[in-house]
Amino acid sequence: MTESIDIYLVRHGEAEAAWGEAKDPGVSALGREQAIAAASTLIERLPLDPVTSPLARARETAAAFERVNGEQSRVVEAFGEIPTPPEAVDRRQWLREVMEGN
């Protein structure tokens, strides 16, 4: 018999800035509220092994859960941004095209 594992994916709270406006924005005031709401839901599902992206908006979203859980999330570099190729002049346009793909 195989053991089942539940995986909860939480997207970061609303960012302070859009794709092309800032390299690594944190979360907005609304994003902080969203993070608290997500933490309130996740705390009911303990025990968890939380992991997060190293990006500011992801770390700030995870911080709300860390406060209620009392443990730090594991930061996984591979969960960061998709590297932008050097030939991409407009990152926003490039990301739009990437997201439209399969």
C-alpha positions in Angstrom: 0.0 0.0 0.0 1.4 3.4 -0.9 1.2 6.3 1.5 -0.6 9.4 0.3 0.9 12.8 0.6 -1.1 16.1 0.5 0.6 19.0 -1.2 -0.7 22.5 -0.8 0.4 25.1 -3.3 0.0 28.7 -2.2 0.7 31.4 -4.6 2.3 34.5 -3.1 0.1 37.4 -2.0 -0.5 40.3 -4.3 2.9 41.8 -5.2 3.7 45.5 -4.7 4.8 45.8 -8.3 4.1 44.0 -11.6 6.5 41.8 -13.7 8.4 44.6 -15.4 8.2 47.2 -12.7 10.5 45.7 -10.1 13.1 42.9 -10.1 12.0 41.4 -6.7 9.0 43.1 -5.2 7.6 42.3 -1.8 3.8 42.0 -1.2 1.4 44.8 -1.0 -0.9 45.5 2.0 -3.5 43.3 0.3 -0.9 40.7 -0.2 -0.1 40.7 3.5 -3.8 40.2 4.3 -3.9 37.3 1.7 -0.9 35.7 3.4 -2.6 35.9 6.8 -5.7 34.3 5.4 -3.7 31.5 3.8 -1.7 30.9 7.0 -5.0 30.7 9.0 -6.2 27.9 6.6 -2.8 26.1 6.5 -2.4 26.0 10.3 -5.4 23.7 10.5 -3.5 21.1 8.3 -0.4 20.6 10.5 2.0 19.0 10.5 3.5 20.5 7.4 7.0 20.8 5.9 6.7 24.3 4.4 9.0 25.3 1.5 9.2 28.6 -0.3 10.8 30.4 -3.1 13.7 32.8 -2.3 11.8 35.7 -3.9 10.7 38.5 -1.6 7.0 38.2 -2.3 7.1 34.4 -1.6 9.2 34.9 1.6 6.8 37.6 2.9 3.8 35.3 2.2 5.5 32.4 4.0 6.3 34.7 6.9 2.7 34.8 7.9 2.6 31.1 8.2 6.0 31.0 10.0 4.6 33.3 12.7 1.6 31.1 13.5 3.5 27.8 13.0 6.6 28.9 14.9 9.0 27.3 12.4 10.9 28.7 9.4 10.1 27.6 5.9 12.8 25.9 3.9 13.9 28.2 1.1 14.4 26.3 -2.2 16.4 28.2 -4.8 14.8 26.1 -7.6 11.4 27.6 -6.8 12.6 31.1 -7.9 11.8 33.0 -11.1 12.2 31.5 -14.5 15.6 32.8 -15.7 15.2 35.3 -18.4 17.3 34.6 -21.5 19.8 37.4 -22.3 18.2 38.0 -25.7 14.8 38.9 -24.2 14.6 42.7 -24.4 11.1 43.0 -22.8 10.8 40.7 -19.8 7.1 41.3 -19.4 6.4 40.3 -23.0 8.7 37.3 -22.8 7.0 36.1 -19.7 3.5 36.5 -21.3 4.7 34.4 -24.2 6.2 31.7 -21.8 3.0 31.6 -19.8 0.8 31.1 -22.9 2.9 28.0 -23.8 2.4 24.4 -22.6 
